[in-house]
């Protein structure tokens, strides 16, 4: 999605023109967002996805321990 060109500044101090929601700094290779609120959305989305992955791994470990490992170890 193309937006109106805007001057954005990276944390390293490099300033460039961007017309996308997220661009990459040419000097430090970090993400630079067109709107400041998009940075927070990205962080929350990352935390949510990490939480879901941890929950799935925990559930699979529980199922393995209760349904597979416990009967085999009790013999």
N, CA, C, O and CB atoms as a CASP TS submission, in Angstrom:
PFRMAT TS
TARGET T0000
AUTHOR 0000-0000-0000
METHOD Language model
MODEL 1
PARENT N/A
ATOM      1  N   UNK     1       0.840  -1.162   0.000  1.00  0.00           N
ATOM      2  CA  UNK     1       0.000   0.000   0.000  1.00  0.00           C
ATOM      3  C   UNK     1       0.894   1.237   0.000  1.00  0.00           C
ATOM      4  O   UNK     1       1.762   1.383   0.860  1.00  0.00           O
ATOM      5  CB  UNK     1      -0.960  -0.009   1.211  1.00  0.00           C
ATOM      6  N   UNK     2       0.685   2.089  -0.929  1.00  0.00           N
ATOM      7  CA  UNK     2       1.512   3.281  -1.062  1.00  0.00           C
ATOM      8  C   UNK     2       0.870   4.448  -0.322  1.00  0.00           C
ATOM      9  O   UNK     2      -0.306   4.755  -0.515  1.00  0.00           O
ATOM     10  CB  UNK     2       1.724   3.634  -2.545  1.00  0.00           C
ATOM     11  N   UNK     3       1.657   5.084   0.520  1.00  0.00           N
ATOM     12  CA  UNK     3       1.193   6.243   1.279  1.00  0.00           C
ATOM     13  C   UNK     3       1.859   7.500   0.745  1.00  0.00           C
ATOM     14  O   UNK     3       2.744   7.433  -0.108  1.00  0.00           O
ATOM     15  CB  UNK     3       1.486   6.072   2.789  1.00  0.00           C
ATOM     16  N   UNK     4       1.434   8.623   1.243  1.00  0.00           N
ATOM     17  CA  UNK     4       2.049   9.891   0.873  1.00  0.00           C
ATOM     18  C   UNK     4       3.498   9.898   1.385  1.00  0.00           C
ATOM     19  O   UNK     4       3.719   9.575   2.553  1.00  0.00           O
ATOM     20  CB  UNK     4       1.235  11.104   1.454  1.00  0.00           C
ATOM     21  N   UNK     5       4.478  10.248   0.568  1.00  0.00           N
ATOM     22  CA  UNK     5       5.879  10.243   1.019  1.00  0.00           C
ATOM     23  C   UNK     5       6.077  11.112   2.262  1.00  0.00           C
ATOM     24  O   UNK     5       5.548  12.220   2.357  1.00  0.00           O
ATOM     25  CB  UNK     5       6.799  10.733  -0.106  1.00  0.00           C
ATOM     26  N   UNK     6       6.846  10.585   3.202  1.00  0.00           N
ATOM     27  CA  UNK     6       7.045  11.262   4.479  1.00  0.00           C
ATOM     28  C   UNK     6       8.488  11.044   4.930  1.00  0.00           C
ATOM     29  O   UNK     6       9.051   9.969   4.723  1.00  0.00           O
ATOM     30  CB  UNK     6       6.038  10.744   5.555  1.00  0.00           C
ATOM     31  N   UNK     7       9.078  12.054   5.540  1.00  0.00           N
ATOM     32  CA  UNK     7      10.421  11.937   6.101  1.00  0.00           C
ATOM     33  C   UNK     7      10.320  11.194   7.429  1.00  0.00           C
ATOM     34  O   UNK     7       9.596  11.625   8.327  1.00  0.00           O
ATOM     35  CB  UNK     7      11.087  13.344   6.289  1.00  0.00           C
ATOM     36  N   UNK     8      11.032  10.095   7.557  1.00  0.00           N
ATOM     37  CA  UNK     8      11.065   9.342   8.809  1.00  0.00           C
ATOM     38  C   UNK     8      12.512   9.262   9.289  1.00  0.00           C
ATOM     39  O   UNK     8      13.449   9.280   8.491  1.00  0.00           O
ATOM     40  CB  UNK     8      10.454   7.912   8.627  1.00  0.00           C
ATOM     41  N   UNK     9      12.674   9.172  10.606  1.00  0.00           N
ATOM     42  CA  UNK     9      14.006   9.116  11.202  1.00  0.00           C
ATOM     43  C   UNK     9      14.143   7.829  11.994  1.00  0.00           C
ATOM     44  O   UNK     9      13.275   7.478  12.793  1.00  0.00           O
ATOM     45  CB  UNK     9      14.267  10.346  12.107  1.00  0.00           C
ATOM     46  N   UNK    10      15.227   7.143  11.765  1.00  0.00           N
ATOM     47  CA  UNK    10      15.525   5.894  12.461  1.00  0.00           C
ATOM     48  C   UNK    10      16.118   6.216  13.833  1.00  0.00           C
ATOM     49  O   UNK    10      16.481   7.361  14.106  1.00  0.00           O
ATOM     50  CB  UNK    10      16.502   5.007  11.627  1.00  0.00           C
ATOM     51  N   UNK    11      16.215   5.201  14.691  1.00  0.00           N
ATOM     52  CA  UNK    11      16.817   5.381  16.015  1.00  0.00           C
ATOM     53  C   UNK    11      18.292   5.755  15.915  1.00  0.00           C
ATOM     54  O   UNK    11      18.828   6.422  16.800  1.00  0.00           O
ATOM     55  CB  UNK    11      16.659   4.107  16.843  1.00  0.00           C
ATOM     56  N   UNK    12      18.950   5.322  14.832  1.00  0.00           N
ATOM     57  CA  UNK    12      20.373   5.627  14.665  1.00  0.00           C
ATOM     58  C   UNK    12      20.598   7.053  14.165  1.00  0.00           C
ATOM     59  O   UNK    12      21.738   7.516  14.121  1.00  0.00           O
ATOM     60  CB  UNK    12      21.009   4.636  13.698  1.00  0.00           C
ATOM     61  N   UNK    13      19.518   7.760  13.785  1.00  0.00           N
ATOM     62  CA  UNK    13      19.635   9.144  13.351  1.00  0.00           C
ATOM     63  C   UNK    13      19.554   9.333  11.846  1.00  0.00           C
ATOM     64  O   UNK    13      19.532  10.465  11.365  1.00  0.00           O
ATOM     65  CB  UNK    13      20.911   9.706  13.840  1.00  0.00           C
ATOM     66  N   UNK    14      19.509   8.239  11.099  1.00  0.00           N
ATOM     67  CA  UNK    14      19.410   8.322   9.645  1.00  0.00           C
ATOM     68  C   UNK    14      17.999   8.737   9.251  1.00  0.00           C
ATOM     69  O   UNK    14      17.023   8.150   9.719  1.00  0.00           O
ATOM     70  CB  UNK    14      19.784   6.971   8.988  1.00  0.00           C
ATOM     71  N   UNK    15      17.887   9.754   8.387  1.00  0.00           N
ATOM     72  CA  UNK    15      16.600  10.256   7.915  1.00  0.00           C
ATOM     73  C   UNK    15      16.447   9.935   6.441  1.00  0.00           C
ATOM     74  O   UNK    15      17.365  10.138   5.647  1.00  0.00           O
ATOM     75  CB  UNK    15      16.471  11.779   8.158  1.00  0.00           C
ATOM     76  N   UNK    16      15.266   9.426   6.084  1.00  0.00           N
ATOM     77  CA  UNK    16      14.987   9.107   4.690  1.00  0.00           C
ATOM     78  C   UNK    16      13.496   9.243   4.415  1.00  0.00           C
ATOM     79  O   UNK    16      12.698   9.367   5.344  1.00  0.00           O
ATOM     80  CB  UNK    16      15.473   7.686   4.346  1.00  0.00           C
ATOM     81  N   UNK    17      13.124   9.219   3.151  1.00  0.00           N
ATOM     82  CA  UNK    17      11.734   9.348   2.742  1.00  0.00           C
ATOM     83  C   UNK    17      11.126   7.968   2.562  1.00  0.00           C
ATOM     84  O   UNK    17      11.701   7.101   1.905  1.00  0.00           O
ATOM     85  CB  UNK    17      11.617  10.168   1.445  1.00  0.00           C
ATOM     86  N   UNK    18       9.953   7.776   3.155  1.00  0.00           N
ATOM     87  CA  UNK    18       9.267   6.487   3.070  1.00  0.00           C
ATOM     88  C   UNK    18       7.829   6.711   2.641  1.00  0.00           C
ATOM     89  O   UNK    18       7.202   7.698   3.027  1.00  0.00           O
ATOM     90  CB  UNK    18       9.322   5.734   4.423  1.00  0.00           C
ATOM     91  N   UNK    19       7.312   5.797   1.847  1.00  0.00           N
ATOM     92  CA  UNK    19       5.907   5.839   1.446  1.00  0.00           C
ATOM     93  C   UNK    19       5.238   4.490   1.717  1.00  0.00           C
ATOM     94  O   UNK    19       4.228   4.151   1.100  1.00  0.00           O
ATOM     95  CB  UNK    19       5.779   6.213  -0.050  1.00  0.00           C
ATOM     96  N   UNK    20       5.819   3.719   2.656  1.00  0.00           N
ATOM     97  CA  UNK    20       5.250   2.427   3.048  1.00  0.00           C
ATOM     98  C   UNK    20       5.000   2.412   4.551  1.00  0.00           C
ATOM     99  O   UNK    20       5.541   3.236   5.287  1.00  0.00           O
ATOM    100  CB  UNK    20       6.190   1.259   2.641  1.00  0.00           C
ATOM    101  N   UNK    21       4.169   1.460   5.004  1.00  0.00           N
ATOM    102  CA  UNK    21       3.877   1.346   6.431  1.00  0.00           C
ATOM    103  C   UNK    21       5.132   1.044   7.238  1.00  0.00           C
ATOM    104  O   UNK    21       5.331   1.600   8.318  1.00  0.00           O
ATOM    105  CB  UNK    21       2.835   0.264   6.669  1.00  0.00           C
ATOM    106  N   UNK    22       5.984   0.155   6.709  1.00  0.00           N
ATOM    107  CA  UNK    22       7.223  -0.205   7.401  1.00  0.00           C
ATOM    108  C   UNK    22       8.347  -0.250   6.382  1.00  0.00           C
ATOM    109  O   UNK    22       8.234  -0.900   5.343  1.00  0.00           O
ATOM    110  CB  UNK    22       7.087  -1.573   8.141  1.00  0.00           C
ATOM    111  N   UNK    23       9.419   0.438   6.685  1.00  0.00           N
ATOM    112  CA  UNK    23      10.594   0.434   5.824  1.00  0.00           C
ATOM    113  C   UNK    23      11.798   0.041   6.678  1.00  0.00           C
ATOM    114  O   UNK    23      11.714   0.015   7.905  1.00  0.00           O
ATOM    115  CB  UNK    23      10.809   1.832   5.140  1.00  0.00           C
ATOM    116  N   UNK    24      12.908  -0.261   6.025  1.00  0.00           N
ATOM    117  CA  UNK    24      14.111  -0.679   6.727  1.00  0.00           C
ATOM    118  C   UNK    24      15.185   0.383   6.568  1.00  0.00           C
ATOM    119  O   UNK    24      15.406   0.899   5.472  1.00  0.00           O
ATOM    120  CB  UNK    24      14.608  -2.041   6.204  1.00  0.00           C
ATOM    121  N   UNK    25      15.842   0.702   7.652  1.00  0.00           N
ATOM    122  CA  UNK    25      16.933   1.678   7.643  1.00  0.00           C
ATOM    123  C   UNK    25      18.115   1.092   6.878  1.00  0.00           C
ATOM    124  O   UNK    25      18.465  -0.073   7.064  1.00  0.00           O
ATOM    125  CB  UNK    25      17.352   2.069   9.097  1.00  0.00           C
ATOM    126  N   UNK    26      18.718   1.892   6.027  1.00  0.00           N
ATOM    127  CA  UNK    26      19.847   1.424   5.218  1.00  0.00           C
ATOM    128  C   UNK    26      21.143   1.360   6.021  1.00  0.00           C
ATOM    129  O   UNK    26      22.079   0.665   5.626  1.00  0.00           O
ATOM    130  CB  UNK    26      20.037   2.332   4.012  1.00  0.00           C
ATOM    131  N   UNK    27      21.207   2.074   7.136  1.00  0.00           N
ATOM    132  CA  UNK    27      22.436   2.118   7.927  1.00  0.00           C
ATOM    133  C   UNK    27      22.485   1.036   8.994  1.00  0.00           C
ATOM    134  O   UNK    27      23.497   0.349   9.130  1.00  0.00           O
ATOM    135  CB  UNK    27      22.583   3.469   8.577  1.00  0.00           C
ATOM    136  N   UNK    28      21.389   0.872   9.763  1.00  0.00           N
ATOM    137  CA  UNK    28      21.418  -0.076  10.884  1.00  0.00           C
ATOM    138  C   UNK    28      20.493  -1.277  10.670  1.00  0.00           C
ATOM    139  O   UNK    28      20.478  -2.186  11.500  1.00  0.00           O
ATOM    140  CB  UNK    28      21.031   0.636  12.166  1.00  0.00           C
ATOM    141  N   UNK    29      19.730  -1.303   9.592  1.00  0.00           N
ATOM    142  CA  UNK    29      18.848  -2.420   9.219  1.00  0.00           C
ATOM    143  C   UNK    29      17.747  -2.682  10.244  1.00  0.00           C
ATOM    144  O   UNK    29      17.346  -3.830  10.433  1.00  0.00           O
ATOM    145  CB  UNK    29      19.666  -3.678   9.033  1.00  0.00           C
ATOM    146  N   UNK    30      17.259  -1.646  10.901  1.00  0.00           N
ATOM    147  CA  UNK    30      16.130  -1.819  11.808  1.00  0.00           C
ATOM    148  C   UNK    30      14.861  -1.288  11.140  1.00  0.00           C
ATOM    149  O   UNK    30      14.922  -0.472  10.220  1.00  0.00           O
ATOM    150  CB  UNK    30      16.389  -1.094  13.160  1.00  0.00           C
ATOM    151  N   UNK    31      13.722  -1.763  11.616  1.00  0.00           N
ATOM    152  CA  UNK    31      12.444  -1.359  11.043  1.00  0.00           C
ATOM    153  C   UNK    31      12.088   0.059  11.466  1.00  0.00           C
ATOM    154  O   UNK    31      12.243   0.431  12.629  1.00  0.00           O
ATOM    155  CB  UNK    31      11.338  -2.330  11.462  1.00  0.00           C
ATOM    156  N   UNK    32      11.606   0.849  10.503  1.00  0.00           N
ATOM    157  CA  UNK    32      11.152   2.210  10.759  1.00  0.00           C
ATOM    158  C   UNK    32       9.708   2.282  10.284  1.00  0.00           C
ATOM    159  O   UNK    32       9.409   1.939   9.140  1.00  0.00           O
ATOM    160  CB  UNK    32      12.063   3.285  10.034  1.00  0.00           C
ATOM    161  N   UNK    33       8.812   2.729  11.161  1.00  0.00           N
ATOM    162  CA  UNK    33       7.390   2.738  10.864  1.00  0.00           C
ATOM    163  C   UNK    33       6.917   4.130  10.444  1.00  0.00           C
ATOM    164  O   UNK    33       7.402   5.146  10.943  1.00  0.00           O
ATOM    165  CB  UNK    33       6.599   2.256  12.072  1.00  0.00           C
ATOM    166  N   UNK    34       5.968   4.149   9.523  1.00  0.00           N
ATOM    167  CA  UNK    34       5.386   5.396   9.013  1.00  0.00           C
ATOM    168  C   UNK    34       4.611   6.095  10.126  1.00  0.00           C
ATOM    169  O   UNK    34       4.737   7.307  10.306  1.00  0.00           O
ATOM    170  CB  UNK    34       4.458   5.118   7.794  1.00  0.00           C
ATOM    171  N   UNK    35       3.806   5.333  10.877  1.00  0.00           N
ATOM    172  CA  UNK    35       3.042   5.836  12.017  1.00  0.00           C
ATOM    173  C   UNK    35       3.631   5.243  13.288  1.00  0.00           C
ATOM    174  O   UNK    35       4.020   4.075  13.299  1.00  0.00           O
ATOM    175  CB  UNK    35       1.524   5.487  11.885  1.00  0.00           C
ATOM    176  N   UNK    36       3.701   6.014  14.343  1.00  0.00           N
ATOM    177  CA  UNK    36       4.279   5.534  15.603  1.00  0.00           C
ATOM    178  C   UNK    36       3.438   4.424  16.224  1.00  0.00           C
ATOM    179  O   UNK    36       3.984   3.540  16.884  1.00  0.00           O
ATOM    180  CB  UNK    36       4.420   6.688  16.593  1.00  0.00           C
ATOM    181  N   UNK    37       2.120   4.450  16.025  1.00  0.00           N
ATOM    182  CA  UNK    37       1.259   3.436  16.635  1.00  0.00           C
ATOM    183  C   UNK    37       1.485   2.051  16.011  1.00  0.00           C
ATOM    184  O   UNK    37       1.206   1.041  16.656  1.00  0.00           O
ATOM    185  CB  UNK    37      -0.213   3.841  16.489  1.00  0.00           C
ATOM    186  N   UNK    38       1.982   1.986  14.781  1.00  0.00           N
ATOM    187  CA  UNK    38       2.240   0.701  14.139  1.00  0.00           C
ATOM    188  C   UNK    38       3.359  -0.059  14.833  1.00  0.00           C
ATOM    189  O   UNK    38       3.370  -1.290  14.815  1.00  0.00           O
ATOM    190  CB  UNK    38       2.586   0.905  12.675  1.00  0.00           C
ATOM    191  N   UNK    39       4.293   0.646  15.440  1.00  0.00           N
ATOM    192  CA  UNK    39       5.384  -0.007  16.165  1.00  0.00           C
ATOM    193  C   UNK    39       4.821  -0.780  17.353  1.00  0.00           C
ATOM    194  O   UNK    39       5.243  -1.907  17.613  1.00  0.00           O
ATOM    195  CB  UNK    39       6.434   1.034  16.641  1.00  0.00           C
ATOM    196  N   UNK    40       3.877  -0.188  18.072  1.00  0.00           N
ATOM    197  CA  UNK    40       3.262  -0.863  19.211  1.00  0.00           C
ATOM    198  C   UNK    40       2.439  -2.060  18.763  1.00  0.00           C
ATOM    199  O   UNK    40       2.434  -3.090  19.437  1.00  0.00           O
ATOM    200  CB  UNK    40       2.387   0.107  19.994  1.00  0.00           C
ATOM    201  N   UNK    41       1.741  -1.940  17.631  1.00  0.00           N
ATOM    202  CA  UNK    41       0.970  -3.059  17.110  1.00  0.00           C
ATOM    203  C   UNK    41       1.883  -4.230  16.783  1.00  0.00           C
ATOM    204  O   UNK    41       1.542  -5.381  17.054  1.00  0.00           O
ATOM    205  CB  UNK    41       0.180  -2.637  15.869  1.00  0.00           C
ATOM    206  N   UNK    42       3.031  -3.946  16.207  1.00  0.00           N
ATOM    207  CA  UNK    42       3.978  -4.996  15.851  1.00  0.00           C
ATOM    208  C   UNK    42       4.493  -5.708  17.099  1.00  0.00           C
ATOM    209  O   UNK    42       4.619  -6.932  17.105  1.00  0.00           O
ATOM    210  CB  UNK    42       5.148  -4.412  15.052  1.00  0.00           C
ATOM    211  N   UNK    43       4.793  -4.948  18.158  1.00  0.00           N
ATOM    212  CA  UNK    43       5.275  -5.552  19.397  1.00  0.00           C
ATOM    213  C   UNK    43       4.201  -6.439  20.027  1.00  0.00           C
ATOM    214  O   UNK    43       4.495  -7.556  20.454  1.00  0.00           O
ATOM    215  CB  UNK    43       5.711  -4.463  20.387  1.00  0.00           C
ATOM    216  N   UNK    44       2.959  -5.952  20.088  1.00  0.00           N
ATOM    217  CA  UNK    44       1.883  -6.741  20.670  1.00  0.00           C
ATOM    218  C   UNK    44       1.600  -7.986  19.855  1.00  0.00           C
ATOM    219  O   UNK    44       1.330  -9.045  20.421  1.00  0.00           O
ATOM    220  CB  UNK    44       0.627  -5.909  20.791  1.00  0.00           C
ATOM    221  N   UNK    45       1.656  -7.880  18.540  1.00  0.00           N
ATOM    222  CA  UNK    45       1.450  -9.039  17.692  1.00  0.00           C
ATOM    223  C   UNK    45       2.544 -10.073  17.912  1.00  0.00           C
ATOM    224  O   UNK    45       2.271 -11.274  17.940  1.00  0.00           O
ATOM    225  CB  UNK    45       1.402  -8.623  16.227  1.00  0.00           C
ATOM    226  N   UNK    46       3.773  -9.615  18.068  1.00  0.00           N
ATOM    227  CA  UNK    46       4.902 -10.515  18.310  1.00  0.00           C
ATOM    228  C   UNK    46       4.736 -11.241  19.655  1.00  0.00           C
ATOM    229  O   UNK    46       5.001 -12.439  19.748  1.00  0.00           O
ATOM    230  CB  UNK    46       6.236  -9.726  18.285  1.00  0.00           C
ATOM    231  N   UNK    47       4.303 -10.526  20.683  1.00  0.00           N
ATOM    232  CA  UNK    47       4.073 -11.139  21.995  1.00  0.00           C
ATOM    233  C   UNK    47       2.943 -12.153  21.915  1.00  0.00           C
ATOM    234  O   UNK    47       3.039 -13.229  22.504  1.00  0.00           O
ATOM    235  CB  UNK    47       3.750 -10.065  23.052  1.00  0.00           C
ATOM    236  N   UNK    48       1.882 -11.831  21.200  1.00  0.00           N
ATOM    237  CA  UNK    48       0.745 -12.736  21.053  1.00  0.00           C
ATOM    238  C   UNK    48       1.163 -14.032  20.359  1.00  0.00           C
ATOM    239  O   UNK    48       0.827 -15.120  20.828  1.00  0.00           O
ATOM    240  CB  UNK    48      -0.381 -12.053  20.264  1.00  0.00           C
ATOM    241  N   UNK    49       1.882 -13.927  19.265  1.00  0.00           N
ATOM    242  CA  UNK    49       2.315 -15.116  18.524  1.00  0.00           C
ATOM    243  C   UNK    49       3.248 -15.971  19.378  1.00  0.00           C
ATOM    244  O   UNK    49       3.140 -17.197  19.375  1.00  0.00           O
ATOM    245  CB  UNK    49       3.017 -14.710  17.209  1.00  0.00           C
ATOM    246  N   UNK    50       4.157 -15.339  20.103  1.00  0.00           N
ATOM    247  CA  UNK    50       5.054 -16.081  20.982  1.00  0.00           C
ATOM    248  C   UNK    50       4.261 -16.806  22.070  1.00  0.00           C
ATOM    249  O   UNK    50       4.565 -17.955  22.390  1.00  0.00           O
ATOM    250  CB  UNK    50       6.093 -15.136  21.615  1.00  0.00           C
ATOM    251  N   UNK    51       3.271 -16.164  22.629  1.00  0.00           N
ATOM    252  CA  UNK    51       2.424 -16.790  23.647  1.00  0.00           C
ATOM    253  C   UNK    51       1.663 -17.988  23.118  1.00  0.00           C
ATOM    254  O   UNK    51       1.560 -19.011  23.795  1.00  0.00           O
ATOM    255  CB  UNK    51       1.451 -15.785  24.197  1.00  0.00           C
ATOM    256  N   UNK    52       1.131 -17.869  21.915  1.00  0.00           N
ATOM    257  CA  UNK    52       0.403 -18.992  21.314  1.00  0.00           C
ATOM    258  C   UNK    52       1.341 -20.170  21.066  1.00  0.00           C
ATOM    259  O   UNK    52       0.966 -21.316  21.314  1.00  0.00           O
ATOM    260  CB  UNK    52      -0.266 -18.559  19.994  1.00  0.00           C
ATOM    261  N   UNK    53       2.539 -19.910  20.588  1.00  0.00           N
ATOM    262  CA  UNK    53       3.507 -20.984  20.340  1.00  0.00           C
ATOM    263  C   UNK    53       3.886 -21.672  21.648  1.00  0.00           C
ATOM    264  O   UNK    53       3.969 -22.899  21.692  1.00  0.00           O
ATOM    265  CB  UNK    53       4.769 -20.430  19.643  1.00  0.00           C
ATOM    266  N   UNK    54       4.116 -20.908  22.708  1.00  0.00           N
ATOM    267  CA  UNK    54       4.444 -21.499  24.009  1.00  0.00           C
ATOM    268  C   UNK    54       3.274 -22.330  24.529  1.00  0.00           C
ATOM    269  O   UNK    54       3.491 -23.407  25.085  1.00  0.00           O
ATOM    270  CB  UNK    54       4.810 -20.398  25.029  1.00  0.00           C
ATOM    271  N   UNK    55       2.050 -21.859  24.360  1.00  0.00           N
ATOM    272  CA  UNK    55       0.873 -22.611  24.805  1.00  0.00           C
ATOM    273  C   UNK    55       0.737 -23.930  24.050  1.00  0.00           C
ATOM    274  O   UNK    55       0.425 -24.958  24.651  1.00  0.00           O
ATOM    275  CB  UNK    55      -0.394 -21.772  24.620  1.00  0.00           C
ATOM    276  N   UNK    56       0.963 -23.910  22.760  1.00  0.00           N
ATOM    277  CA  UNK    56       0.855 -25.135  21.957  1.00  0.00           C
ATOM    278  C   UNK    56       1.930 -26.133  22.359  1.00  0.00           C
ATOM    279  O   UNK    56       1.643 -27.322  22.500  1.00  0.00           O
ATOM    280  CB  UNK    56       0.967 -24.813  20.453  1.00  0.00           C
ATOM    281  N   UNK    57       3.151 -25.676  22.545  1.00  0.00           N
ATOM    282  CA  UNK    57       4.232 -26.577  22.957  1.00  0.00           C
ATOM    283  C   UNK    57       3.947 -27.154  24.345  1.00  0.00           C
ATOM    284  O   UNK    57       4.191 -28.336  24.588  1.00  0.00           O
ATOM    285  CB  UNK    57       5.591 -25.834  22.953  1.00  0.00           C
ATOM    286  N   UNK    58       3.436 -26.327  25.249  1.00  0.00           N
ATOM    287  CA  UNK    58       3.091 -26.820  26.588  1.00  0.00           C
ATOM    288  C   UNK    58       1.981 -27.864  26.524  1.00  0.00           C
ATOM    289  O   UNK    58       2.052 -28.883  27.210  1.00  0.00           O
ATOM    290  CB  UNK    58       2.663 -25.656  27.492  1.00  0.00           C
ATOM    291  N   UNK    59       0.968 -27.623  25.716  1.00  0.00           N
ATOM    292  CA  UNK    59      -0.124 -28.588  25.580  1.00  0.00           C
ATOM    293  C   UNK    59       0.374 -29.903  24.992  1.00  0.00           C
ATOM    294  O   UNK    59       0.003 -30.975  25.469  1.00  0.00           O
ATOM    295  CB  UNK    59      -1.241 -28.012  24.703  1.00  0.00           C
ATOM    296  N   UNK    60       1.208 -29.829  23.965  1.00  0.00           N
ATOM    297  CA  UNK    60       1.731 -31.061  23.370  1.00  0.00           C
ATOM    298  C   UNK    60       2.615 -31.825  24.353  1.00  0.00           C
ATOM    299  O   UNK    60       2.595 -33.056  24.361  1.00  0.00           O
ATOM    300  CB  UNK    60       2.521 -30.743  22.099  1.00  0.00           C
ATOM    301  N   UNK    61       3.379 -31.133  25.170  1.00  0.00           N
ATOM    302  CA  UNK    61       4.189 -31.784  26.198  1.00  0.00           C
ATOM    303  C   UNK    61       3.299 -32.464  27.224  1.00  0.00           C
ATOM    304  O   UNK    61       3.581 -33.590  27.634  1.00  0.00           O
ATOM    305  CB  UNK    61       5.113 -30.768  26.887  1.00  0.00           C
ATOM    306  N   UNK    62       2.237 -31.806  27.643  1.00  0.00           N
ATOM    307  CA  UNK    62       1.293 -32.394  28.587  1.00  0.00           C
ATOM    308  C   UNK    62       0.661 -33.660  28.009  1.00  0.00           C
ATOM    309  O   UNK    62       0.596 -34.686  28.687  1.00  0.00           O
ATOM    310  CB  UNK    62       0.204 -31.378  28.956  1.00  0.00           C
ATOM    311  N   UNK    63       0.201 -33.595  26.777  1.00  0.00           N
ATOM    312  CA  UNK    63      -0.421 -34.756  26.143  1.00  0.00           C
ATOM    313  C   UNK    63       0.579 -35.901  26.047  1.00  0.00           C
ATOM    314  O   UNK    63       0.226 -37.049  26.318  1.00  0.00           O
ATOM    315  CB  UNK    63      -0.957 -34.391  24.742  1.00  0.00           C
ATOM    316  N   UNK    64       1.795 -35.615  25.673  1.00  0.00           N
ATOM    317  CA  UNK    64       2.814 -36.655  25.584  1.00  0.00           C
ATOM    318  C   UNK    64       3.060 -37.297  26.946  1.00  0.00           C
ATOM    319  O   UNK    64       3.134 -38.521  27.050  1.00  0.00           O
ATOM    320  CB  UNK    64       4.117 -36.078  25.029  1.00  0.00           C
ATOM    321  N   UNK    65       3.185 -36.487  27.980  1.00  0.00           N
ATOM    322  CA  UNK    65       3.465 -37.018  29.313  1.00  0.00           C
ATOM    323  C   UNK    65       2.302 -37.840  29.855  1.00  0.00           C
ATOM    324  O   UNK    65       2.525 -38.895  30.449  1.00  0.00           O
ATOM    325  CB  UNK    65       3.782 -35.884  30.270  1.00  0.00           C
ATOM    326  N   UNK    66       1.067 -37.383  29.665  1.00  0.00           N
ATOM    327  CA  UNK    66      -0.089 -38.079  30.228  1.00  0.00           C
ATOM    328  C   UNK    66      -0.513 -39.299  29.423  1.00  0.00           C
ATOM    329  O   UNK    66      -0.875 -40.323  30.002  1.00  0.00           O
ATOM    330  CB  UNK    66      -1.243 -37.133  30.332  1.00  0.00           C
ATOM    331  N   UNK    67      -0.473 -39.209  28.115  1.00  0.00           N
ATOM    332  CA  UNK    67      -1.018 -40.288  27.302  1.00  0.00           C
ATOM    333  C   UNK    67       0.028 -41.282  26.806  1.00  0.00           C
ATOM    334  O   UNK    67      -0.312 -42.426  26.504  1.00  0.00           O
ATOM    335  CB  UNK    67      -1.734 -39.712  26.135  1.00  0.00           C
ATOM    336  N   UNK    68       1.274 -40.875  26.717  1.00  0.00           N
ATOM    337  CA  UNK    68       2.290 -41.761  26.151  1.00  0.00           C
ATOM    338  C   UNK    68       3.325 -42.170  27.192  1.00  0.00           C
ATOM    339  O   UNK    68       3.577 -43.361  27.374  1.00  0.00           O
ATOM    340  CB  UNK    68       2.979 -41.085  24.975  1.00  0.00           C
ATOM    341  N   UNK    69       3.918 -41.217  27.867  1.00  0.00           N
ATOM    342  CA  UNK    69       5.016 -41.530  28.784  1.00  0.00           C
ATOM    343  C   UNK    69       4.534 -42.213  30.066  1.00  0.00           C
ATOM    344  O   UNK    69       5.155 -43.178  30.510  1.00  0.00           O
ATOM    345  CB  UNK    69       5.771 -40.261  29.137  1.00  0.00           C
ATOM    346  N   UNK    70       3.449 -41.739  30.666  1.00  0.00           N
ATOM    347  CA  UNK    70       2.972 -42.333  31.910  1.00  0.00           C
ATOM    348  C   UNK    70       2.597 -43.811  31.760  1.00  0.00           C
ATOM    349  O   UNK    70       3.031 -44.612  32.588  1.00  0.00           O
ATOM    350  CB  UNK    70       1.780 -41.559  32.417  1.00  0.00           C
ATOM    351  N   UNK    71       1.822 -44.214  30.758  1.00  0.00           N
ATOM    352  CA  UNK    71       1.520 -45.652  30.627  1.00  0.00           C
ATOM    353  C   UNK    71       2.765 -46.505  30.352  1.00  0.00           C
ATOM    354  O   UNK    71       2.858 -47.636  30.829  1.00  0.00           O
ATOM    355  CB  UNK    71       0.510 -45.863  29.507  1.00  0.00           C
ATOM    356  N   UNK    72       3.704 -45.976  29.599  1.00  0.00           N
ATOM    357  CA  UNK    72       4.905 -46.750  29.317  1.00  0.00           C
ATOM    358  C   UNK    72       5.796 -46.901  30.543  1.00  0.00           C
ATOM    359  O   UNK    72       6.428 -47.942  30.720  1.00  0.00           O
ATOM    360  CB  UNK    72       5.682 -46.104  28.199  1.00  0.00           C
ATOM    361  N   UNK    73       5.855 -45.878  31.388  1.00  0.00           N
ATOM    362  CA  UNK    73       6.691 -45.939  32.572  1.00  0.00           C
ATOM    363  C   UNK    73       6.056 -46.732  33.713  1.00  0.00           C
ATOM    364  O   UNK    73       6.765 -47.182  34.613  1.00  0.00           O
ATOM    365  CB  UNK    73       7.002 -44.552  33.037  1.00  0.00           C
ATOM    366  N   UNK    74       4.739 -46.910  33.691  1.00  0.00           N
ATOM    367  CA  UNK    74       4.065 -47.630  34.758  1.00  0.00           C
ATOM    368  C   UNK    74       4.111 -49.134  34.568  1.00  0.00           C
ATOM    369  O   UNK    74       3.711 -49.864  35.474  1.00  0.00           O
ATOM    370  CB  UNK    74       2.642 -47.180  34.857  1.00  0.00           C
ATOM    371  N   UNK    75       4.579 -49.631  33.433  1.00  0.00           N
ATOM    372  CA  UNK    75       4.645 -51.082  33.191  1.00  0.00           C
ATOM    373  C   UNK    75       5.743 -51.731  33.926  1.00  0.00           C
ATOM    374  O   UNK    75       5.923 -52.944  33.823  1.00  0.00           O
ATOM    375  CB  UNK    75       4.802 -51.373  31.752  1.00  0.00           C
TER
END
